[in-house]
Amino acid sequence: MKNIILSILAIFLLSGCHHEYVEPTPENGIALLQGTWISTDDKESQIQFQDEVKVDIYMGETMNQDVYVLELKEDGLYLMVNGDEDNFEYKINKITEKELSLTYLARGNTLKYTR
């Protein structure tokens, strides 16, 4: 009986820790983006998403605050940031609760973030 209870408990715990990948859409993408993301290349570089505003932070100082939208295209989900002087377009390669990977289309470089 003890082994059965331990087996059921193990299954319950393992199933609770499993996070299935969900294809991002504009609706769930905005919810997944919310909060602070830290660059995997430079821990001093962070981005925050607060409702429809993207905030770029470096060494604790706010560098930019710009409005953004998500746009679904044939080949995936895109982050469109409307800056004061320029517009920035990123392809969202991956977004989960813990990971964010973007390709900055103007340069073709990939930016990776974690929480």
Backbone bond lengths (Angstrom), bond angles and torsions (degrees), N, CA, C in turn:
res aa  C-N    CA-C-N  psi(-1)  N-CA   C-N-CA  omega(-1)  CA-C   N-CA-C  phi
1 M - - - 1.461 - - 1.533 110.51 -
2 K 1.349 115.91 -40.93 1.459 120.18 179.97 1.526 110.51 -61.89
3 N 1.335 117.21 -40.27 1.469 120.87 179.33 1.520 111.70 -66.28
4 I 1.307 118.08 -35.88 1.466 121.57 178.31 1.523 109.68 -65.76
5 I 1.316 116.88 -45.41 1.460 120.85 179.55 1.530 110.37 -62.59
6 L 1.338 117.33 -43.24 1.457 120.63 178.27 1.530 111.27 -63.66
7 S 1.331 117.41 -38.31 1.471 120.85 178.34 1.520 111.05 -65.10
8 I 1.318 116.57 -44.59 1.470 120.53 179.18 1.526 109.61 -63.85
9 L 1.320 117.66 -42.38 1.453 121.45 178.66 1.529 111.07 -62.27
10 A 1.334 117.51 -42.32 1.466 121.60 178.85 1.523 110.89 -62.92
11 I 1.329 117.68 -43.45 1.462 121.16 178.29 1.514 110.29 -62.62
12 F 1.310 117.21 -43.64 1.458 121.82 179.46 1.532 111.04 -61.00
13 L 1.318 117.07 -47.03 1.464 120.75 -179.21 1.519 112.14 -65.75
14 L 1.318 116.80 -42.85 1.465 120.13 179.88 1.518 111.86 -66.47
15 S 1.303 117.78 -39.08 1.461 119.38 179.89 1.521 110.91 -69.49
16 G 1.324 117.80 -30.20 1.454 121.32 177.85 1.516 113.01 -73.02
17 C 1.314 118.26 -22.50 1.460 122.02 -179.02 1.516 112.37 -90.97
18 H 1.298 117.23 -10.90 1.460 120.98 -177.35 1.523 110.23 -83.45
19 H 1.337 116.38 126.21 1.460 121.06 178.61 1.520 108.00 -115.55
20 E 1.295 116.20 113.32 1.447 119.99 177.82 1.517 110.04 -76.38
21 Y 1.334 115.24 143.99 1.455 120.13 177.22 1.523 108.27 -74.20
22 V 1.322 115.90 131.71 1.449 122.31 178.03 1.522 107.54 -115.00
23 E 1.320 116.83 129.64 1.464 121.27 179.09 1.530 108.75 -61.36
24 P 1.347 117.33 123.62 1.465 118.74 -177.52 1.522 112.86 -70.30
25 T 1.307 115.01 143.45 1.461 123.92 174.89 1.525 106.52 -126.85
26 P 1.325 118.71 167.76 1.471 118.44 175.80 1.534 112.59 -55.80
27 E 1.307 117.30 -35.92 1.462 120.44 -177.23 1.528 111.51 -70.99
28 N 1.340 117.95 -55.10 1.464 118.52 -177.97 1.523 111.54 -78.12
29 G 1.338 118.13 -22.72 1.457 121.79 177.98 1.512 111.95 -63.45
30 I 1.325 117.39 -42.14 1.470 120.55 178.83 1.525 109.88 -62.81
31 A 1.317 117.31 -41.64 1.463 120.36 178.62 1.530 110.99 -64.89
32 L 1.328 117.40 -41.36 1.464 120.91 179.74 1.531 112.53 -68.13
33 L 1.322 117.79 -31.96 1.465 121.34 -178.63 1.521 113.53 -70.74
34 Q 1.321 117.97 -30.58 1.464 122.14 -171.56 1.528 112.11 -53.07
35 G 1.328 115.30 133.99 1.455 120.58 177.67 1.517 111.60 115.50
36 T 1.327 115.22 -165.60 1.462 122.60 -175.22 1.513 110.90 -104.48
37 W 1.341 115.64 134.72 1.461 123.74 177.81 1.526 108.44 -120.66
38 I 1.331 116.43 137.48 1.465 122.40 -179.17 1.522 108.69 -111.92
39 S 1.334 116.02 131.21 1.458 121.51 -179.70 1.522 110.63 -62.53
40 T 1.333 117.38 138.48 1.462 120.79 175.75 1.524 111.02 -78.39
41 D 1.340 117.81 -17.85 1.460 121.74 179.55 1.524 112.79 -89.65
42 D 1.330 117.54 -31.07 1.459 122.52 -176.05 1.525 108.11 -145.97
43 K 1.313 116.91 103.35 1.471 122.27 -175.59 1.533 112.71 -61.96
44 E 1.332 117.62 -17.76 1.467 121.05 177.83 1.532 112.02 -79.37
45 S 1.324 116.80 -14.34 1.460 122.22 -178.26 1.525 109.88 -97.11
46 Q 1.313 115.32 123.17 1.464 121.71 -179.87 1.520 109.46 -133.17
47 I 1.320 114.68 154.20 1.457 120.48 167.99 1.523 107.47 -127.67
48 Q 1.323 115.12 144.99 1.451 121.58 176.53 1.519 107.98 -125.04
49 F 1.305 114.73 141.28 1.456 120.94 173.30 1.521 106.76 -115.36
50 Q 1.339 115.34 118.54 1.458 122.70 -179.66 1.520 106.79 -123.42
51 D 1.316 115.79 102.25 1.460 121.68 -174.20 1.531 108.91 57.29
52 E 1.335 119.46 -114.65 1.466 121.52 -178.32 1.523 112.16 -105.48
53 V 1.331 117.36 22.19 1.463 121.57 -179.45 1.530 109.65 -118.20
54 K 1.336 115.43 131.52 1.476 122.50 174.57 1.523 106.83 -102.01
55 V 1.330 116.14 127.83 1.455 122.35 -179.31 1.528 108.30 -115.64
56 D 1.339 116.64 124.17 1.455 122.17 175.24 1.516 108.44 -95.58
57 I 1.342 116.67 128.05 1.454 122.42 -176.34 1.526 108.18 -126.73
58 Y 1.333 115.66 134.12 1.462 119.32 174.62 1.525 108.64 -134.79
59 M 1.328 115.44 127.22 1.469 122.77 -177.72 1.535 111.01 52.15
60 G 1.316 115.82 40.16 1.452 121.51 176.20 1.515 115.72 81.66
61 E 1.325 117.48 -3.61 1.467 120.54 -179.40 1.516 111.25 -106.31
62 T 1.325 116.38 137.04 1.455 121.87 177.19 1.523 109.60 -71.69
63 M 1.324 116.08 123.73 1.462 121.65 -179.76 1.534 111.45 -97.25
64 N 1.333 116.37 -41.96 1.472 122.37 -178.72 1.517 109.74 -147.09
65 Q 1.315 115.11 151.17 1.465 122.70 170.17 1.516 106.28 -135.80
66 D 1.311 116.47 115.33 1.458 120.48 -175.97 1.525 110.80 -135.83
67 V 1.314 114.88 150.78 1.460 121.52 176.33 1.525 109.00 -76.13
68 Y 1.327 116.50 142.63 1.462 120.42 178.63 1.531 110.11 -133.66
69 V 1.317 114.73 159.77 1.462 122.52 171.31 1.524 107.49 -138.05
70 L 1.313 115.95 157.80 1.455 121.44 172.79 1.512 108.00 -105.77
71 E 1.312 115.82 137.87 1.458 121.39 -178.08 1.524 109.26 -128.69
72 L 1.314 115.65 127.67 1.460 121.16 178.07 1.520 108.97 -91.51
73 K 1.337 115.76 120.99 1.457 122.02 177.30 1.519 108.30 -114.86
74 E 1.324 116.81 176.60 1.466 120.74 -177.88 1.520 112.51 -57.65
75 D 1.323 117.08 -35.46 1.466 119.78 -175.50 1.525 113.99 -101.82
76 G 1.321 118.56 13.45 1.454 119.76 174.85 1.511 114.35 140.44
77 L 1.314 114.29 -166.56 1.462 122.45 -175.70 1.526 109.45 -100.79
78 Y 1.338 115.65 137.75 1.458 122.15 -177.36 1.514 110.61 -123.47
79 L 1.329 114.92 144.90 1.451 123.16 174.74 1.522 106.94 -103.30
80 M 1.326 116.38 118.84 1.459 122.44 -179.34 1.522 107.88 -111.57
81 V 1.341 116.23 117.27 1.463 121.94 -177.41 1.521 108.29 -110.84
82 N 1.326 115.97 124.84 1.458 121.99 -178.79 1.522 109.44 -99.85
83 G 1.344 115.64 98.36 1.458 121.30 179.23 1.511 111.37 -84.41
84 D 1.325 115.78 173.51 1.462 121.19 179.41 1.524 111.54 -62.96
85 E 1.332 116.38 -43.54 1.457 120.49 -176.88 1.520 113.53 -109.52
86 D 1.325 117.31 -27.42 1.461 121.83 -177.20 1.520 110.73 -133.31
87 N 1.318 114.92 159.42 1.451 121.66 170.57 1.522 107.28 -108.75
88 F 1.323 116.53 142.15 1.454 122.40 -177.02 1.521 108.70 -120.59
89 E 1.329 115.92 135.59 1.456 120.77 -179.41 1.528 109.41 -123.58
90 Y 1.337 114.68 128.73 1.451 122.13 179.70 1.528 109.16 -126.39
91 K 1.307 116.70 139.43 1.464 120.21 170.48 1.521 106.62 -91.68
92 I 1.316 115.92 130.47 1.460 120.50 177.70 1.528 107.30 -84.54
93 N 1.335 115.66 109.79 1.456 120.82 179.94 1.514 111.51 -80.75
94 K 1.332 115.17 -39.51 1.465 120.61 -178.25 1.510 108.52 -154.61
95 I 1.322 115.03 137.69 1.463 120.12 173.22 1.520 108.13 -145.81
96 T 1.333 114.52 123.57 1.462 122.20 174.71 1.529 106.30 -133.74
97 E 1.305 115.74 -173.79 1.465 119.01 177.67 1.527 111.71 -64.69
98 K 1.343 117.88 -25.11 1.462 121.78 -173.82 1.528 114.38 -116.82
99 E 1.335 119.24 -17.94 1.456 122.28 -174.48 1.521 111.97 -129.04
100 L 1.345 114.41 142.91 1.457 121.45 175.65 1.523 107.79 -138.57
101 S 1.328 116.40 127.12 1.456 121.89 177.42 1.525 108.06 -128.42
102 L 1.340 115.71 124.64 1.457 122.37 -177.84 1.530 109.39 -125.50
103 T 1.323 116.76 145.08 1.457 120.72 168.60 1.515 107.50 -108.81
104 Y 1.339 115.84 120.62 1.459 121.88 176.18 1.523 106.72 -79.39
105 L 1.328 116.88 110.22 1.457 121.48 -168.54 1.527 113.88 -67.09
106 A 1.326 118.93 -30.27 1.460 120.46 -179.01 1.531 111.84 -64.32
107 R 1.327 116.57 -31.89 1.470 120.64 -178.99 1.520 113.25 -111.82
108 G 1.322 116.93 -21.88 1.455 120.74 -178.81 1.513 113.99 82.27
109 N 1.347 117.75 8.42 1.460 119.34 -179.68 1.527 110.94 -89.21
110 T 1.334 114.54 152.04 1.457 120.83 -179.28 1.517 109.39 -100.49
111 L 1.319 115.28 133.30 1.464 123.46 178.84 1.525 107.69 -112.50
112 K 1.326 116.52 127.55 1.467 120.53 -178.55 1.517 109.93 -119.49
113 Y 1.336 114.69 139.10 1.459 122.10 -177.42 1.517 109.87 -136.04
114 T 1.328 115.25 154.30 1.461 122.04 172.63 1.532 108.66 -134.47
115 R 1.314 114.82 169.18 1.470 119.63 174.59 1.510 108.54 -105.54
